[in-house]
Amino acid sequence: MRATMKTQDARGQAFPNHPKNNGKRTFITEADFSGHFEPHNIHGKYYSSYDYYFDARSDTLVRERARRFVANENLYYQGRCLATPLLSRPKEQFPDHEYLDRKRTLVHENTDAADALLKKLGRYRHIPHSGWYDHQVATSCVSASLHLISREAKVPFIPQDEIAEDIGVKVPYIAPDGKEYKDHRLVPDYVLALDRYCAIELDLGTETGRAGDDYFHRKKSYQRMVRQYGEFIARKQDNSLPLYYSKYNIQGRKPLLVLFLTTVKSKLDLMEGIILETLGPCGYILMQHLDPDLIDPYKSPKPLWHLWTTPWKRAGKSDFYLCNPDRQ
């Protein structure tokens, strides 16, 4: 006999990813697109606490709108009933036991119907959001925070799809044992631009620092990443320009920075050592520790404003401030 999917916990409360349809007729407005559907399209899965910053309406209204987009199939746009929710709550965030902790900040993402609506209106951006769940959410916290920072700082924000349709690039490099590799792709976790173009690399403490010679080619490591970024950003091609100029749509010959974040503080020293032994003093790889509490669903995560105002460490060079690049 096929098991029936549970939609309620032992107390009779609906699981958040199986909400009850409240039946209230809801009309989609322009503020819903700019405050919910478009940011989720750009950044993917992120915490509902970020909604209060993307949507300028009152917190009460923003919370109610998000609840209706998840729970309600009675949604209307331009006089037509869409007959399906527009936001969902990924099941990976819910524990596999009888009772739910209601103190947990929920994660939302667009449904296929929301993306289809954006496509119909010509407002959809082709930005893939792949990888394992926790890494997706953490990366979204970083990219969404930088998006919100751009609004506060009044600097232009350029999303990933305007920089490259595919941010993965084959970057030839030479391994520590002298062997050359030509087919390994360098794939940042996200690429965007504020005042400067930035490739985001986020490690939740799971990535390898130094890999042995027999293992080097099989998996991404700090060593491999540093060597590829050295070739991608610093080495001049036959046309005397770096490779990233031809692979990414970089306007105005602006530099490309690598924003490396890790939730394990000791790994900053590891990364710095690898950069120094591979590239020497380096100005384009910026490093910062990301306190895990800041992306903890039980700590009501807020946008990471400190990414803009606090110093980023550089190997062999002075600290860098995104908010004041001329200070360097």
C-alpha positions in Angstrom: 0.0 0.0 0.0 1.3 3.4 -0.9 2.0 5.7 2.1 0.1 8.9 2.3 2.1 12.1 2.6 1.5 13.7 6.0 0.3 17.3 5.8 -0.3 17.8 9.6 1.8 17.2 12.7 0.6 15.3 15.7 -1.2 18.4 17.1 -3.2 18.8 13.9 -1.3 21.9 12.7 -0.5 22.0 9.0 3.1 21.4 8.0 4.3 24.8 6.6 5.1 23.2 3.2 1.5 21.9 3.1 -0.5 25.0 3.9 -4.3 25.0 3.9 -5.9 27.1 1.2 -7.5 30.1 3.0 -9.7 30.8 0.0 -9.3 34.6 0.1 -9.3 36.3 -3.2 -6.0 38.1 -3.6 -5.0 40.4 -6.5 -1.3 40.5 -7.5 0.1 44.1 -7.5 3.3 45.7 -8.8 4.7 45.7 -5.3 4.3 42.0 -5.1 6.5 41.6 -8.2 9.3 43.9 -7.0 9.1 42.8 -3.3 8.7 39.0 -3.8 8.7 37.3 -7.2 11.5 39.2 -8.9 14.0 39.0 -5.9 13.3 35.3 -5.6 13.9 34.9 -9.3 17.3 36.7 -9.0 18.5 35.1 -5.8 16.5 31.9 -5.4 15.7 30.5 -1.9 16.0 33.0 1.0 14.6 33.6 4.4 11.2 35.2 4.8 12.8 37.8 7.1 14.4 39.3 4.0 10.9 40.1 2.6 10.6 43.0 4.9 13.6 44.7 3.2 12.7 43.9 -0.4 9.1 45.0 0.1 8.6 48.5 1.4 5.1 48.0 2.8 4.3 47.4 6.4 5.7 44.3 8.1 2.2 43.0 8.8 1.1 43.4 5.2 4.3 41.9 3.8 3.9 38.9 6.1 0.3 38.4 5.1 1.0 38.7 1.4 3.7 36.0 1.6 1.4 33.8 3.5 -1.3 34.2 0.8 1.1 33.5 -2.0 2.0 30.2 -0.4 -1.4 29.1 0.9 -3.9 30.5 -1.6 -4.9 29.2 -5.0 -7.4 32.1 -5.4 -4.8 34.5 -6.8 -5.7 36.9 -9.5 -3.7 38.9 -12.0 -5.2 41.2 -14.6 -8.6 39.8 -13.9 -7.6 36.1 -14.4 -7.5 33.5 -11.6 -4.1 31.8 -11.6 -5.5 28.9 -9.6 -2.1 28.0 -8.1 0.2 29.3 -5.3 3.1 31.5 -6.4 5.5 30.9 -3.5 6.6 27.6 -1.9 8.4 26.5 1.2 11.2 24.0 0.3 10.7 20.7 2.1 14.4 20.4 3.0 14.0 22.9 5.8 11.5 20.9 7.8 12.6 18.2 10.3 11.5 14.7 9.8 9.7 14.3 13.1 6.2 14.7 14.6 6.4 18.3 16.0 7.6 21.5 14.3 9.6 24.2 15.9 7.5 27.3 15.1 10.5 29.6 16.0 12.3 28.7 12.8 12.4 31.4 10.1 11.0 29.9 7.0 12.6 29.9 3.5 10.5 30.7 0.5 11.1 30.4 -3.3 9.1 30.9 -6.4 6.9 28.2 -7.7 7.0 27.3 -11.4 3.8 29.3 -11.8 5.5 32.4 -10.5 8.4 32.0 -12.9 6.0 31.3 -15.8 4.1 34.6 -15.0 7.4 36.5 -15.0 8.3 34.9 -18.4 4.9 35.9 -19.8 5.5 39.5 -18.7 9.1 39.6 -20.0 10.4 40.0 -16.5 12.1 36.6 -16.0 15.8 36.4 -15.5 17.6 33.1 -16.4 19.7 32.7 -13.3 20.1 29.0 -12.3 20.2 28.2 -8.5 21.9 24.9 -8.1 23.8 23.0 -5.4 22.8 21.5 -2.1 20.0 23.2 -0.1 22.0 24.8 2.8 24.6 26.2 0.4 21.9 27.6 -1.9 20.2 29.5 1.0 23.5 30.8 2.4 24.6 32.0 -1.1 21.2 33.7 -1.5 21.7 35.5 1.8 25.0 36.9 0.5 23.7 37.9 -3.0 20.4 39.2 -1.7 22.2 41.3 1.0 24.4 42.9 -1.6 21.3 43.6 -3.7 19.7 45.4 -0.7 22.9 47.2 0.1 23.0 48.6 -3.5 19.6 50.1 -2.8 20.6 51.7 0.5 23.9 52.9 -1.0 22.3 54.1 -4.2 24.7 52.3 -6.4 23.6 50.3 -9.5 23.0 46.6 -9.1 23.8 44.3 -12.0 22.4 40.7 -11.6 24.2 37.6 -12.8 22.3 37.1 -16.1 23.5 40.6 -17.4 27.1 39.5 -16.8 27.0 36.0 -18.3 24.4 33.6 -19.4 26.7 30.8 -18.1 29.1 31.9 -15.4 31.0 28.6 -15.7 34.2 29.0 -17.7 36.9 26.5 -18.7 40.1 28.1 -17.3 43.4 26.2 -18.1 45.9 26.1 -15.2 48.9 24.2 -13.9 48.6 22.0 -10.8 51.2 22.0 -8.1 52.9 18.9 -9.6 53.4 20.8 -12.9 50.6 19.0 -14.8 48.4 21.3 -17.0 44.6 21.0 -16.9 42.5 22.5 -19.7 39.0 21.2 -19.2 38.2 22.1 -15.6 35.4 24.7 -15.3 35.7 27.6 -12.9 32.1 28.1 -11.6 31.6 30.9 -9.0 28.6 30.5 -6.6 27.2 33.8 -7.9 28.4 36.7 -10.0 27.0 40.3 -9.6 28.1 43.9 -9.7 27.6 46.9 -7.5 30.3 49.5 -7.9 32.5 46.7 -8.9 32.1 43.2 -10.4 32.2 40.4 -7.9 32.4 36.6 -8.1 31.1 35.1 -4.8 32.7 32.0 -3.4 31.1 30.6 -0.2 32.4 27.8 1.9 30.2 26.3 4.7 33.2 24.5 6.1 33.0 21.6 3.7 35.5 22.4 1.0 39.0 21.0 0.8 42.0 23.3 1.2 44.9 21.4 -0.1 44.4 18.3 -2.2 47.0 15.6 -2.9 48.4 15.2 -6.4 46.3 12.0 -7.0 43.1 13.8 -5.8 43.7 17.3 -7.2 41.9 16.9 -10.5 38.8 15.2 -9.1 37.3 17.9 -6.9 37.3 21.6 -6.4 39.7 22.8 -3.7 41.1 26.1 -2.4 44.3 25.4 -4.3 42.5 24.7 -7.6 40.2 27.7 -7.2 43.1 30.1 -6.5 45.1 28.9 -9.4 42.1 29.2 -11.8 41.3 32.7 -10.6 44.9 33.7 -11.0 44.6 32.6 -14.7 41.1 34.1 -15.2 41.8 37.5 -13.7 45.5 38.3 -13.6 47.1 36.6 -16.7 46.9 38.6 -19.9 45.8 36.8 -23.1 47.1 37.3 -26.6 45.0 40.5 -26.9 46.7 41.8 -23.7 43.4 41.6 -21.8 42.5 39.2 -19.0 40.3 36.2 -19.8 37.3 37.4 -17.8 36.9 40.3 -20.2 36.0 38.0 -23.1 34.0 35.6 -21.0 31.9 38.0 -18.9 30.1 41.2 -20.0 32.3 43.5 -18.0 31.5 47.2 -18.7 34.1 49.9 -18.7 37.1 47.6 -18.2 36.2 47.4 -14.5 38.1 44.9 -12.3 36.6 41.6 -11.2 36.9 40.8 -7.4 36.5 37.5 -5.8 34.5 37.6 -2.5 35.5 34.5 -0.5 33.5 33.9 2.6 33.7 31.0 5.0 31.8 30.0 8.1 35.0 28.5 9.6 37.3 31.3 10.8 40.5 29.2 10.8 40.0 28.6 7.0 40.8 32.3 6.4 44.4 31.6 7.4 44.4 28.5 5.2 43.2 30.4 2.2 45.6 33.3 2.8 48.5 30.9 2.9 47.5 29.2 -0.3 47.1 32.6 -2.1 50.6 33.7 -0.9 52.3 30.5 -2.0 50.5 30.4 -5.3 50.1 34.0 -6.4 52.1 36.1 -3.9 50.5 39.3 -2.6 47.0 39.5 -4.2 44.6 42.4 -4.4 41.6 40.8 -6.1 40.7 38.0 -3.8 38.9 39.4 -0.7 38.3 37.2 2.3 35.8 37.5 5.2 34.5 35.3 8.0 30.7 34.8 7.9 29.4 34.1 11.4 27.1 31.1 11.1 24.6 32.7 13.5 23.9 35.3 10.8 22.4 32.7 8.5 20.9 30.5 11.2 17.1 30.0 10.7 16.6 30.1 14.5 18.3 33.5 14.9 15.9 35.4 12.6 18.5 36.2 10.0 18.8 39.7 8.7 20.6 41.1 5.6 24.4 41.1 5.9 24.9 44.8 6.0 28.5 44.3 7.3 29.6 43.0 3.9 29.6 46.6 2.7 31.1 48.4 5.8 33.6 46.0 7.4 37.1 45.3 6.0 37.8 42.3 3.7 41.2 40.7 4.3 43.7 40.4 1.4 46.8 38.2 1.3 49.9 40.3 1.6 48.0 43.6 1.1 46.0 46.1 3.2 42.3 45.4 3.9 39.7 46.3 1.3 36.4 48.1 2.0 33.6 47.6 -0.6 31.9 50.9 0.5 35.0 52.9 -0.2 37.3 51.4 -2.9 39.3 54.6 -3.1 40.4 54.1 0.5 42.6 51.1 -0.5 
